[in-house]
C-alpha cells in the first residue's frame, strides 16, 4: 500500500446483461482510496468515471492523477475499472480470439456501453452505500457516462462533476466527425507552427515508409496511415512536446530518415499505436454514438474520404486524431481478433438510447462541468448545447487547459467544480 493512501480492493459480480439477471456474469473491480488520516471516518463517496472507452482507472502511487489529493480531503474515492478494462473481466486480443464466432463476440461487446457501465455502478453503490446517493467525477468519456447515469438512475446521485466530457445528446457519429476533423487539422497546423522541422521530419518518415517495408518490434508493418495516428497525442496539454521529442529520436545523428528508424522510435510507436492495453478504445469508439436505428457504419473513415486535405500525399501532411478506421483491425496485431466483430458493430441498427432528454431537462442533481474551449476530442459547441438542455447544470468554459486539465491543474479544476455544484461559484 502506498503510504500516501489507505486503499481497499473490492470485487463485485454483475450480470453481463442487466436485463437478464440470472444469465452470464462479469467480475467488476474497484479500488477504494482514502486519506490515511481519515480512513476511519464516514466520508461521502466519490465515484471516478475514467475516460476512454476502454481505459482502466488510475493506480494510486504510480503517476497518481493530480486531482486525487484534493478529492481525498473531503471524500472517499472509488476508482472503478469499468467492465472490460483493468481487472474487470478484461477484454483483450487473447480473450476475443476465444469466441466461437465474430457474431458472438459482437453480441458480447454490445454489453460494454454506457448503459451497462451505469447499471454496474448502481449495483456497486447499493453494495457500498445502501440507499445513500454518491457523487461522481467523470473525465472525458466519464462525462458521457454521467449523462447516462442522470438519465437512468438520478436517485443514486447527489452531485456530478464532469471535465471535458459533455456529449451531444442527439449527435450521431457523422455529426461528431464532421466537427472533429477541422479541430484536428487546426491542432496539427499549430504543432507545425511550433516545431516547423517536425513537418519535414514526418514527411521524410512517410516517404521512407512508402518506399520501404518497416516493421515494428512485434512484426506489425509500420505504414504511413498508422504513423499518422500519432496525432492522437496532440489533444493533451503535453501532447506537442511528447510528439516532438518522439520525432527527435526517430532518426540517427545525421538527422535524416533515409536510413533506419531508431529502435527507440519504433518501440514507442508500437506502444502508442498498438492498443494492447485498451483494445476497447478502438473497438467501441464509434459505438459511443449509436442510438436508434442508424448504423455508425465507420463514420470516421467515410468522413476522411471526403477530405482531400487529409490525403497522405497532401502538403502539409495532416495527422489524424481520435478516429478509428477499418484498416486498423487488419494491420494492428492487437486488434485483428476484433476485425469481423467490429464490422458487425458498425453495421448494428438496434442500439438502445443512452440519454433521456426529458428526464435530463427536469434534472435536479447538481451538475458542474468544465468545457475546454480548444478541446480536440470533445466538441465545445455540442457540450454547450447539452448544458442548455440539462436542468441544474452549471458550466465553466476555459482555454487555460487542454483535455487533461483535471489532472494537469493539480486539483484546481476539481476544486472549482465543487464550488460550482454547491453554489459558491
C-alpha positions as CSV (number, residue, x, y, z in Angstrom):
1,X,0.0,0.0,0.0
2,X,1.3,3.4,-0.8
3,X,1.9,5.4,2.4
4,X,0.1,8.4,0.9
5,X,-3.2,6.4,0.6
6,X,-5.3,3.9,2.5
7,X,-6.7,1.5,0.0
8,X,-9.1,-1.4,-0.1
9,X,-9.9,-3.6,-3.1
10,X,-13.5,-4.6,-4.0
11,X,-14.7,-7.2,-6.4
12,X,-18.4,-7.4,-7.5
13,X,-20.3,-9.9,-9.6
14,X,-22.7,-8.3,-12.1
15,X,-24.8,-9.6,-14.9
16,X,-23.4,-9.4,-18.4
17,X,-26.8,-8.2,-19.5
18,X,-28.6,-6.4,-16.6
19,X,-31.9,-7.3,-18.3
20,X,-31.1,-11.0,-17.7
21,X,-30.0,-11.0,-14.1
22,X,-29.8,-14.8,-14.0
23,X,-27.6,-15.0,-17.1
24,X,-23.8,-14.9,-17.6
25,X,-21.9,-12.7,-15.2
26,X,-18.8,-10.5,-15.1
27,X,-16.3,-9.6,-12.4
28,X,-16.0,-5.9,-11.8
29,X,-13.1,-4.5,-9.8
30,X,-12.9,-1.2,-7.9
31,X,-10.3,0.3,-5.5
32,X,-11.3,2.4,-2.6
33,X,-8.9,5.2,-1.7
34,X,-8.9,7.4,1.4
35,X,-6.5,9.7,3.2
36,X,-4.9,7.5,5.9
37,X,-5.6,10.2,8.5
38,X,-9.3,10.0,7.7
39,X,-9.7,6.3,6.8
40,X,-11.8,5.6,9.8
41,X,-14.3,8.4,9.1
42,X,-17.7,8.1,7.4
43,X,-16.8,10.2,4.4
44,X,-19.0,10.8,1.4
45,X,-18.2,8.6,-1.7
46,X,-16.9,10.0,-4.9
47,X,-17.0,7.6,-7.8
48,X,-14.4,8.3,-10.5
49,X,-15.6,7.5,-14.1
50,X,-12.5,7.1,-16.3
51,X,-12.2,8.4,-19.8
52,X,-11.9,6.1,-22.8
53,X,-13.8,4.0,-23.6
54,X,-11.6,1.1,-22.6
55,X,-9.4,2.9,-20.0
56,X,-8.9,1.4,-16.6
57,X,-8.9,3.7,-13.6
58,X,-5.6,5.2,-12.4
59,X,-3.5,3.3,-9.9
60,X,-2.6,5.3,-6.7
61,X,1.1,5.9,-6.3
62,X,2.1,5.3,-9.9
63,X,1.7,8.6,-11.5
64,X,-1.4,9.4,-9.4
65,X,-3.8,11.9,-11.0
66,X,-3.3,15.5,-9.8
67,X,-6.9,15.7,-8.6
68,X,-6.8,12.8,-6.2
69,X,-5.1,14.5,-3.2
70,X,-7.7,17.3,-3.4
71,X,-10.6,14.8,-3.6
72,X,-9.3,12.9,-0.6
73,X,-9.5,16.0,1.7
74,X,-13.3,15.6,1.8
75,X,-14.2,12.2,0.1
76,X,-13.6,8.5,0.0
77,X,-12.8,7.8,-3.7
78,X,-13.8,4.7,-5.6
79,X,-11.6,4.1,-8.7
80,X,-13.7,1.8,-10.9
81,X,-12.3,-0.4,-13.6
82,X,-15.2,-0.3,-16.0
83,X,-16.3,-3.6,-17.3
84,X,-13.8,-5.0,-19.9
85,X,-10.9,-3.0,-18.5
86,X,-8.1,-3.5,-16.0
87,X,-9.2,-6.2,-13.5
88,X,-12.8,-6.1,-14.6
89,X,-13.2,-9.2,-16.8
90,X,-10.8,-7.6,-19.3
91,X,-11.4,-7.7,-23.0
92,X,-8.1,-8.4,-24.7
93,X,-7.0,-9.7,-28.1
94,X,-6.5,-13.1,-26.4
95,X,-9.9,-13.2,-24.8
96,X,-11.5,-12.0,-28.1
97,X,-9.9,-14.8,-30.0
98,X,-11.6,-17.4,-27.8
99,X,-15.1,-16.6,-29.0
100,X,-16.7,-19.2,-31.2
101,X,-17.7,-16.7,-33.9
102,X,-17.4,-12.9,-34.7
103,X,-21.2,-12.6,-34.2
104,X,-20.9,-14.0,-30.6
105,X,-18.0,-11.6,-29.9
106,X,-20.0,-8.6,-31.3
107,X,-23.1,-9.6,-29.3
108,X,-20.8,-9.8,-26.2
109,X,-19.2,-6.4,-26.9
110,X,-22.6,-4.7,-27.3
111,X,-23.0,-5.1,-23.5
112,X,-20.0,-2.8,-22.8
113,X,-21.5,0.6,-23.5
114,X,-22.5,3.4,-21.1
115,X,-25.9,1.9,-20.1
116,X,-24.3,-1.3,-18.8
117,X,-21.5,0.6,-17.0
118,X,-24.0,2.7,-15.2
119,X,-26.0,-0.4,-14.2
120,X,-22.8,-1.8,-12.8
121,X,-22.2,1.4,-10.9
122,X,-25.7,1.2,-9.3
123,X,-25.1,-2.4,-8.2
124,X,-21.8,-1.3,-6.6
125,X,-23.4,1.8,-5.0
126,X,-26.1,-0.3,-3.3
127,X,-23.4,-2.7,-2.1
128,X,-21.3,0.0,-0.6
129,X,-23.7,2.8,0.3
130,X,-27.1,1.1,0.7
131,X,-29.8,3.7,-0.2
132,X,-27.5,6.7,0.1
133,X,-26.6,8.5,-3.1
134,X,-23.0,9.3,-4.0
135,X,-21.1,11.8,-6.1
136,X,-19.4,11.2,-9.4
137,X,-16.4,12.6,-11.2
138,X,-16.5,12.0,-15.0
139,X,-13.4,12.7,-17.1
140,X,-13.9,12.8,-20.9
141,X,-15.9,9.6,-21.7
142,X,-16.7,9.6,-18.0
143,X,-18.9,12.6,-18.7
144,X,-20.8,10.6,-21.3
145,X,-21.4,8.0,-18.6
146,X,-22.5,10.8,-16.2
147,X,-25.3,11.9,-18.6
148,X,-26.4,8.3,-19.0
149,X,-26.4,7.9,-15.2
150,X,-28.5,11.0,-14.8
151,X,-30.9,9.6,-17.5
152,X,-31.2,6.1,-15.9
153,X,-30.7,6.4,-12.2
154,X,-30.6,10.0,-10.9
155,X,-31.8,8.9,-7.4
156,X,-28.4,7.4,-6.9
157,X,-26.6,10.7,-7.4
158,X,-26.0,13.6,-5.0
159,X,-23.8,15.7,-7.3
160,X,-21.9,15.2,-10.5
161,X,-18.7,16.7,-11.8
162,X,-17.7,16.5,-15.5
163,X,-14.4,17.5,-17.1
164,X,-14.2,17.7,-20.8
165,X,-17.0,15.3,-21.4
166,X,-20.5,16.7,-22.1
167,X,-21.7,14.7,-25.1
168,X,-24.1,15.8,-27.8
169,X,-27.3,14.2,-26.7
170,X,-28.6,13.5,-30.2
171,X,-25.3,13.8,-32.1
172,X,-24.6,10.9,-34.5
173,X,-21.1,9.6,-35.3
174,X,-21.3,11.5,-38.6
175,X,-22.1,14.8,-36.7
176,X,-19.2,14.2,-34.3
177,X,-16.6,13.6,-37.0
178,X,-17.8,16.4,-39.2
179,X,-16.8,18.7,-36.3
180,X,-13.7,16.7,-35.2
181,X,-11.6,16.7,-38.4
182,X,-11.3,20.5,-38.6
183,X,-10.2,20.7,-35.0
184,X,-7.6,18.0,-35.6
185,X,-6.4,19.9,-38.7
186,X,-6.0,23.1,-36.8
187,X,-4.2,21.3,-34.0
188,X,-1.7,19.7,-36.4
189,X,-1.0,23.1,-38.0
190,X,-0.4,24.6,-34.6
191,X,2.0,21.9,-33.9
192,X,3.9,22.5,-37.1
193,X,4.0,26.2,-36.3
194,X,5.7,25.5,-33.1
195,X,8.0,22.8,-34.5
196,X,8.4,23.5,-38.2
197,X,11.2,20.9,-38.6
198,X,8.8,18.2,-37.4
199,X,6.6,18.8,-40.5
200,X,9.6,18.0,-42.7
201,X,10.6,15.0,-40.5
202,X,7.1,13.5,-40.6
203,X,7.1,13.8,-44.4
204,X,10.6,12.2,-44.7
205,X,9.4,9.3,-42.5
206,X,6.3,8.9,-44.5
207,X,8.3,8.8,-47.7
208,X,10.6,6.2,-46.2
209,X,7.6,4.0,-45.1
210,X,6.2,4.3,-48.6
211,X,9.4,3.2,-50.3
212,X,10.5,0.5,-47.8
213,X,8.9,-2.1,-45.6
214,X,9.5,-1.1,-42.0
215,X,8.4,-3.5,-39.2
216,X,7.7,-2.7,-35.6
217,X,9.3,-4.9,-32.9
218,X,6.1,-7.0,-32.8
219,X,6.2,-7.7,-36.5
220,X,3.5,-5.2,-37.5
221,X,4.1,-3.3,-40.6
222,X,4.5,0.4,-39.9
223,X,2.5,2.2,-42.6
224,X,2.1,5.9,-43.2
225,X,-1.5,5.8,-42.1
226,X,-0.5,4.1,-38.8
227,X,2.2,6.7,-38.3
228,X,-0.4,9.4,-38.8
229,X,-2.5,8.1,-35.8
230,X,0.2,9.6,-33.6
231,X,-1.9,12.8,-33.9
232,X,-4.0,11.4,-31.1
233,X,-1.3,12.8,-28.7
234,X,-2.0,16.4,-29.7
235,X,-5.1,16.9,-27.7
236,X,-3.4,16.8,-24.3
237,X,-1.5,19.5,-22.5
238,X,1.9,17.9,-23.1
239,X,1.0,16.4,-26.4
240,X,3.0,18.7,-28.6
241,X,6.1,18.1,-26.6
242,X,5.6,14.3,-26.4
243,X,5.3,14.1,-30.2
244,X,8.2,16.4,-30.8
245,X,10.6,14.5,-28.6
246,X,9.4,11.2,-30.1
247,X,10.3,12.5,-33.5
248,X,13.5,14.0,-32.2
249,X,14.8,10.4,-31.6
250,X,13.3,8.9,-34.7
251,X,16.4,9.0,-36.9
252,X,20.2,8.7,-36.5
253,X,22.6,11.5,-35.7
254,X,22.6,12.7,-39.3
255,X,19.1,13.9,-38.8
256,X,17.9,12.1,-41.9
257,X,15.1,9.5,-42.1
258,X,16.7,7.9,-45.2
259,X,18.5,5.3,-43.1
260,X,16.9,3.1,-40.5
261,X,14.4,4.4,-38.0
262,X,15.8,4.1,-34.5
263,X,14.8,1.2,-32.2
264,X,13.7,3.7,-29.6
265,X,11.3,5.3,-32.1
266,X,9.9,2.0,-33.3
267,X,9.3,0.7,-29.8
268,X,7.4,3.9,-28.8
269,X,5.3,3.9,-31.9
270,X,4.4,0.3,-31.4
271,X,3.3,1.1,-27.8
272,X,1.4,4.3,-28.7
273,X,-0.5,2.9,-31.6
274,X,-0.9,-0.8,-30.6
275,X,-4.0,-0.8,-28.3
276,X,-2.5,-3.7,-26.4
277,X,-3.7,-2.4,-23.0
278,X,-7.0,-0.9,-24.2
279,X,-8.4,-2.5,-27.3
280,X,-11.9,-1.4,-26.3
281,X,-10.8,2.2,-27.0
282,X,-10.7,1.3,-30.7
283,X,-13.4,-1.3,-30.8
284,X,-16.1,0.7,-29.1
285,X,-15.1,4.3,-30.2
286,X,-17.9,4.8,-32.7
287,X,-20.4,2.7,-30.7
288,X,-20.5,5.5,-28.2
289,X,-22.7,7.4,-30.6
290,X,-25.0,4.5,-31.6
291,X,-28.6,5.3,-30.7
292,X,-31.8,4.3,-32.6
293,X,-31.8,2.5,-35.9
294,X,-28.9,4.3,-37.7
295,X,-25.6,2.4,-38.0
296,X,-22.4,4.2,-37.3
297,X,-21.0,2.5,-40.4
298,X,-17.4,3.5,-39.9
299,X,-18.3,7.2,-39.8
300,X,-14.7,8.5,-39.4
301,X,-13.5,6.6,-42.4
302,X,-16.3,7.8,-44.6
303,X,-15.7,11.4,-43.5
304,X,-12.0,11.1,-44.2
305,X,-12.7,10.0,-47.8
306,X,-14.2,13.4,-48.5
307,X,-11.4,15.5,-47.1
308,X,-8.6,15.8,-49.7
309,X,-6.5,17.9,-47.3
310,X,-6.1,14.7,-45.2
311,X,-4.8,12.7,-48.1
312,X,-1.4,11.0,-47.5
313,X,0.2,13.0,-50.3
314,X,-1.2,16.4,-49.3
315,X,1.1,19.1,-48.1
316,X,1.4,19.6,-45.2
317,X,0.9,16.1,-44.1
318,X,-2.0,16.1,-41.6
319,X,-2.1,13.6,-38.8
320,X,-5.4,12.0,-37.5
321,X,-6.8,12.0,-34.0
322,X,-9.4,10.1,-32.0
323,X,-10.7,8.3,-35.1
324,X,-10.8,4.6,-35.8
325,X,-10.6,3.1,-39.2
326,X,-11.4,-0.4,-40.6
327,X,-7.8,-1.0,-41.7
328,X,-6.6,-0.8,-38.1
329,X,-8.3,-4.1,-37.4
330,X,-6.2,-5.8,-40.0
331,X,-2.9,-4.1,-39.7
332,X,-2.6,-3.8,-35.9
333,X,-2.0,-7.2,-34.3
334,X,-3.7,-6.3,-31.0
335,X,-6.9,-5.5,-32.9
336,X,-7.0,-8.3,-35.5
337,X,-9.2,-10.7,-33.4
338,X,-11.8,-8.0,-33.3
339,X,-11.9,-7.3,-37.1
340,X,-15.1,-9.0,-38.1
341,X,-16.9,-8.2,-34.8
342,X,-16.0,-4.5,-35.3
343,X,-17.7,-4.6,-38.8
344,X,-20.8,-6.1,-37.2
345,X,-20.9,-3.4,-34.5
346,X,-20.5,-0.7,-37.2
347,X,-23.5,-2.2,-39.1
348,X,-25.7,-2.6,-36.0
349,X,-29.0,-0.8,-36.1
350,X,-30.7,-1.6,-32.8
351,X,-28.7,0.4,-30.3
352,X,-30.8,1.5,-27.3
353,X,-30.9,5.2,-26.4
354,X,-28.3,6.3,-23.9
355,X,-29.8,9.6,-22.9
356,X,-33.3,10.5,-21.7
357,X,-33.7,14.1,-22.8
358,X,-37.0,14.6,-20.9
359,X,-35.5,13.4,-17.7
360,X,-32.4,15.4,-18.2
361,X,-34.4,18.6,-18.8
362,X,-36.1,18.0,-15.4
363,X,-32.8,17.1,-13.7
364,X,-32.4,18.4,-10.1
365,X,-29.0,16.8,-9.3
366,X,-26.3,19.5,-9.2
367,X,-24.1,19.1,-12.3
368,X,-20.9,21.1,-12.6
369,X,-19.0,20.8,-15.8
370,X,-15.9,22.3,-17.3
371,X,-15.8,22.7,-21.1
372,X,-12.3,23.2,-22.6
373,X,-12.7,25.8,-25.3
374,X,-10.0,24.3,-27.5
375,X,-10.7,20.6,-26.8
376,X,-9.6,18.5,-29.7
377,X,-11.5,15.4,-28.7
378,X,-14.9,16.7,-27.4
379,X,-16.6,19.4,-29.4
380,X,-17.2,22.5,-27.2
381,X,-20.3,23.5,-29.3
382,X,-22.0,20.2,-28.7
383,X,-21.1,20.3,-25.0
384,X,-22.6,23.8,-24.5
385,X,-25.7,22.8,-26.4
386,X,-26.1,19.9,-24.0
387,X,-25.6,22.1,-21.0
388,X,-28.5,24.2,-22.0
389,X,-30.7,21.1,-22.2
390,X,-29.9,19.7,-18.7
391,X,-31.5,21.0,-15.6
392,X,-29.3,22.1,-12.6
393,X,-26.3,22.3,-14.9
394,X,-23.6,24.9,-14.3
395,X,-20.8,25.2,-16.9
396,X,-17.4,26.8,-16.9
397,X,-15.7,27.4,-20.2
398,X,-11.9,27.8,-20.2
399,X,-8.9,27.8,-22.5
400,X,-6.4,27.6,-19.7
401,X,-6.1,23.8,-20.0
402,X,-6.4,21.1,-22.7
403,X,-8.4,17.9,-22.4
404,X,-6.3,16.7,-19.4
405,X,-7.0,19.8,-17.3
406,X,-8.4,17.7,-14.4
407,X,-5.0,16.1,-13.7
408,X,-2.8,18.9,-15.1
409,X,-4.4,21.5,-12.9
410,X,-3.3,19.8,-9.7
411,X,-6.8,19.8,-8.2
412,X,-7.8,23.4,-9.2
413,X,-10.3,22.2,-11.8
414,X,-12.0,19.9,-9.3
415,X,-12.0,22.5,-6.6
416,X,-13.8,25.0,-8.8
417,X,-16.3,22.4,-9.9
418,X,-17.1,21.6,-6.2
419,X,-17.7,25.3,-5.6
420,X,-20.0,25.5,-8.6
421,X,-22.0,22.5,-7.6
422,X,-22.5,23.9,-4.1
423,X,-23.4,27.3,-5.4
424,X,-20.3,29.0,-4.1
425,X,-19.0,29.9,-7.6
